Amino acid sequence: MSSLNNELIKTKQEIDRLLQNWRALLDAMPEIVILIREDCVIEYMNPSAISTIGDLCGQTCKSNLCVIEDCREDRCPVRLSTNGKSYSDLVETRIGDVYVEYSFVPFHGYMGDRLVMLVMRDISQRKQHELEIANFHANIEEILQKKIDELGESESLRKDLSKQINHLKKQLKQSGQTDEMIGSCRKMRELRDMIFQVADSDATILICGESGTGKELVADLVRNNSHRRDKPFLKVNCNAINDNLLESDLFGYEKGAFTGASARKKGKFEIVHGGTIFLDEIGDISPRMQASLLRVLQNGEIIRVGGNSPVSVDVRVIAATNVDLAQAVQDGTFRLDLYYRLNIINILIPPLRERKEDVVELATHFVRHYRQAFKKNIDFLPDKIINRLLMHDWPGNVRELENVIQRAVLMAKNNIITERDLYFDVNPTGNLKGNYFKELCENVESSSLKDVLGSFERDMILQFLKTNNGNVQKTAGQLHVGKTALYDKIKRYGISAKMNKS
């Protein structure tokens, strides 16, 4: 009996030892370890479990610990374990605010009771990192998608711009090989249409317009759109050559026709045979030259100076003048029959003041041209400059505008044209007249009264400085302002007295 008791004591001691070892092992594990009885009461929690979840020993797991969300009978670890099943695959779930992954196995207690051992690992930090990465990827995708959308819009815009550029090239090609006839107002569109309509005929053309409107440019456009475009083309300024020299220059001369005529020489009409000749300032030729020119237009033949035999020529004549030939006929200074021969097709070029809507387009064209010529990085034309250009009367027409822009680009110090760089010859006659006051009133609609009055004051100072050859003191006396006050205004408006000296 005593030996049996001793054996029982040894057995109990061995069980206690195993139990202590078992607890020491579980207590030392970093994982969360929970033992649950088959009646769902929590039997044991190691220190890791208590520190993570709290001490729930003796409490039911159904009310305090749901290891599987939406726990059902077919998924409950306790039920599965009591049926002798284990689950070695890791399952992720959340207990309160703690994310864990777990597996479970059946476990028999030292008293033979059936338990479930849940082994869990806290993965909250890992889940946080995964969430951050997921958010980062979502943000990246959102940013990338936004950029893709923007690039798509940019590509669409680029294609639209490309179409516009191609359309522009097409329009330029339609205009022929010209020196760029700028202007899109109604009068200029009608002018182009007329040029394209008559260019391919052999009819004589008379181009009328004020000085500086671009008569030579129209002549180029007519010739370049005609069937004679590949034939000779000569330009003659009738006003720049002495009358006797002009006759020999146009019609040639025979040997001995005058002193120095040592051999026969062909004139321009013979040289340009089959092509086109442009006679500029035709209204200034003498009556003698008018008779000779009439023979060419009537019969298609010329007679050389000092000769008697006519020479046949095939030449298309384009003439230009800024003189009112109809009035010249009435005054008896121009032949009526020659006027009719020249005026078969009359092309009238409008002055710039009658097509102010083209000023911006012309100014932009000249800025592009002269910034390249002068190697200046001009890329901005402010509204104030545009308003000043629109207010001007342009007595010198497109040529005057080109001169103004050329000088402004040359004088500009930065990449922008300022009012200091803009200088007008108010009027070559030295007074303010014509439509100037009318245009001042019209520009009040697009500018403030202060700006309009400032422009008027600037033009007045410029005019008096020009009249007085840049003499500031004399100008101040005539304007009844102090010399110092006038210097302040000159500085404010960017005027240079030196530029007004002749």
QUIMO-V49887 format. One record per helix or strand of 2 or more residues. SS is the DSSP state (a for helix, b for strand). FROM is the first residue (numbers start at 1). LEN is the number of residues. If there is no record, write none. Layout:
BEGIN
ss=SS from=FROM len=LEN
ss=SS from=FROM len=LEN
END
This chain:
BEGIN
ss=a from=2 len=27
ss=b from=32 len=6
ss=b from=41 len=5
ss=a from=47 len=7
ss=a from=61 len=4
ss=a from=77 len=6
ss=b from=87 len=9
ss=b from=98 len=11
ss=b from=114 len=9
ss=a from=124 len=51
ss=a from=186 len=13
ss=b from=205 len=4
ss=a from=215 len=10
ss=b from=233 len=5
ss=a from=243 len=9
ss=a from=268 len=4
ss=b from=276 len=5
ss=a from=282 len=3
ss=a from=287 len=13
ss=b from=301 len=3
ss=b from=310 len=3
ss=b from=316 len=6
ss=a from=325 len=7
ss=a from=336 len=7
ss=b from=345 len=4
ss=a from=352 len=3
ss=a from=356 len=18
ss=b from=380 len=2
ss=a from=383 len=9
ss=a from=397 len=15
ss=b from=416 len=2
ss=a from=419 len=3
ss=a from=436 len=7
ss=a from=449 len=19
ss=a from=472 len=8
ss=a from=483 len=10
ss=a from=497 len=4
END
